Amino acid sequence: MELEHGLGPDRGVSPPPAAITVGVFDGVHRGHQQLLAATVAAAREIGGIAVAITFEPHPRAVLDPGNVPAEITTLDEKNERLAALGIDRLVVVNFTVEISRWSATRFCERLLDRFDLRQFIVGPAFALGHDRQGDVAFLRDFGSGHGFTVIEVGPVDIDGEPVSSTRVRAALVSGEVEVASGLLGYPYFMDGTVEQGERVGRRLGFPTANLGVEPGKCLPEIGIYTTWIQVRRQWHRAAASIGYRPTFGGDRLTVEAHILDFDADIYGERVRLAFTHRIREERMYPDEASLIALMRDDVHETRRRLADALPPAGVL
């Protein structure tokens, strides 16, 4: 997949016909996947390229900075998901106040300056441009005079409600990682670099990998989870904790994973943590012995739940 930035007029000579879809695509959930599959199918039908256009930062960071949603996927994670779904070219637009004021006509003209646009694929209630002027009716009318058609793709419903990034986020912050994974169509995961910690886990007999969290990343509810962790492209079972270490007076949110049957120095390495089940909430203990006893239970539960499980599918 080719990665480009901005929508400057750079069509080149004899550009390939393009099927284009536009969106934030946070999480690249099942609804997004249906939309992206339709884009890829349309591109193949016209013998052209499938193009996804997304925005960074999230538009609400510019339009409503006090209510910016936590990211289900970072930009790098999103890029990976889009490439795996067959998108040929991803254009990342730096969302600014100026761009938020573009009319629908100007946005479409920019697309036409950049691509030989033949098919515009849109999801439910799609609109672009200032004040959402560019709804489906507008796009159909504009496209009829500029050589492209509009394909509408319906929502994906699960349990009677459309799949959305908001639903995924709500499941995560409630600790319902299995629900979130069902909406996403793949296990919820986070990437991070293993950092030096205070070595509390090692002293207690449960050494952990402390993961640096990308700013703005949506994390599951505080608690203990069964997880898989990918280290050096190999998956390992792990009991993971998201919390503040209240027993030791911690005041900083940490993500730590005790990797089962693993002993290697991985400081500074990038790893991927995929969540499968929430075991329990975080607790404060009167002494270390009580904490150690429950950590043993957490490891036992992780072994039990993942004993016959296969490593995550669909997560590289």
Secondary structure, 3 states (H helix, E strand, C coil): CEEEECCCCCCCCCCCEEEEEECCCCCCCHHHHHHHHHHHHHHHHCCCEEEEEEEECCHHHHHCHHHCCCECCCHHHHHHHHHHCCCCEEEEEECCHHHHCCCHHHHHHHHHHHCEEEEEEECCCCEECHHHCEEHHHHHHHHHCCCCEEEECCCCEECCEECCHHHHHHHHHCCCHHHHHHHHCCCCEEEEEEECCCCHHHHHCCCCEEECCCCCECCCCCEEEEEEEEECCEEEEEEEEEECCHHHCCCCCEEEEEECCCCCCCCCCEEEEEEEEEEECCCCCCCHHHHHHHHHHHHHHHHHHHCCCCCCCCCC
